[in-house]
Amino acid sequence: MGAHMAGYFCTCELTLVSKLESLKEISPWLKKAWDQYKLPDCRRFDLSVCLYEAVANIIMYAYERPMGQRILVALKVRDNLVEITVEDDGRPFNPLDHPETSPPSSICDATIGGHGIAIIRRLSDRLDYERRASHNIFTITHCLIKSSDNPKDYDKTSDGN
């Protein structure tokens, strides 16, 4: 991957070590990329939360014995879309197969933990997963500026080429 990937006007990468301390590297990296490419702030928070959740899930659950494995994060911008791809070599896990959950009806019904994938689903516009050569590749797509009030409004016909 590189800064001039076909079809993208910017690509930035971050390599993390699979330990919780690595989560603190996400915010400054994302802010730097966002500022460098002058992206609108309207979706940065949503994307940041999704990225933290995805990486935290990998760190906590992907490896039976975490030993400093690498997690690759790539941010790609094309037209009105921002894609964050998170890649790891942990045990196979397709978050799209994870059952959808409903928000609790009251604070008394709420449980601690287990909401990361539901949060990612609610805050993103599109999710994709593939298992390739013993790697999980999870892509979270956000539309930078919505053209309507529909929260799932993005170019669904685009194939990324």
N, C-alpha and C positions, 0 to 999 in steps of 0.2 A: 504494500500500500504506500501511497505517497501523496504529496500535496496537489498533484495534478492528475488524479485518477479520472479516467474517462467518464464524462457525464456529471462530475462533481466539481464545484468551484472551490471547495476546500476539504481537506481531510487531515485530521489530527489524531495522533495515537498516544496512548498511555499504557505502559506495562506496569502492572501491580503484582505484588507478592501476596499469596493467599494467607493473609493474617489481618486481623481486625484493625491493626494500626494503619494499614494501607488505605482505609476509608478516608483518612484525613487528606490524602493526596487528590481526591476527586474534585473537591470544590475549587481549589486554586487552578487546577488544570482546566476545568470547565469554564471558569470565569475568564481565563486568559484566551481560550479559543473563542468564546462568545465576543469578547472585546476586540480581539484581533480581526475578526471577520464582520464586526459591526452588526451582529444579529439582534433582532428586536427582543427586548426583555420579557415580552408577554408570555413566553413558554419556558423560560429558563428554569423556573422553580419546579414545574411539573417534570421536566426532563431530569433535573437533578435528583428529585425524589426517586424517580424510576431507576436511575443509574445506581444510586445508593442501595436500593432494595435488591436489585439484580446482583450486584457485586457482594453484598452482605450474605445473600443466599448461597452463593458459590463458596464463599469463605467458610460459612458455617456447616454446609451440607454436602458439598461436592466430593470431598475427599475423606476416606476412612481415616487416614493418618496424614493430616496436613503437614507438609514438610517444605514450605516455601515455593509451592508450585506457582506458575505464572498465570496471570489473567490479563488478556489483551483487550483493551477498550479502544474503539475507533469511533470518532465523530465525523460524519459526512454530511455535507450540505449540498442539496441539489434543488434548484428552483425554490419552491416554497416549503421544502421538506428538510427536516433534520433527522438523521438516522444515527442511533447509537447502537453499535454492535459490541457485544460482550462475548468473548471466546475463552473457553477453558477446556482442560483435558480431564476433567473430573468424571465421575460416574454419569452415565447417560441420564438426562432429565429434560423432558420437554415440558416447559411451563404451560404450554397451550393445552396439554392434557390434564392439567390440574383442575379439579372441579371448581366451577364458579360458585362464589359464596355471596350471600346477601348481607348487607350491613346489619348489625344488631339493632333490634327495635328499641332498646334502651341501654343506658350505661351499665345497668345491672346485668344485662345479657352479654355484654362485651367480654371477650377473652383476650388475654395477652398473647401476642404472637400469632403467626399463621395467616397474617393479612397482607404480606408483601406482594404476592402475585395479584391479588384482588386490587390492591392500590395501583400497581403497574397497569392493569387492564383499564381502570377508571381514568387514569391520567394520560394515557397514550391514545394515539389515533390508529395505530396498526402494530401488530406484533407478529413476528416470524421466527421460526425455529428450524434448525437443521442439525443433524448429526453427520459430521464429515470427518473421516480419518481419525476416529477416536476423540473428536472435539465437539463440544456443545457450542453452537453458534446461535445466539439469541439477539434479534434485532428489534429495537424499539423505535418506532417512527412517530414524530410529532410534526403536525402542520404548523408552520410558523405563524401564519395569519389566516384565519378562517374567512372564507368567502360568504358564509351564511351562519345562522345560529346552530346548525347541525354540528355537534361535537365530533362527529366522525367524517367531516367533510375534508376529503383530500382526493388527489387524483388516483383513483383506484385502478385506472387502466395503465398506469406507468409501470414498466418492468425494470426500471433502473438503467436502461441503456440510452 
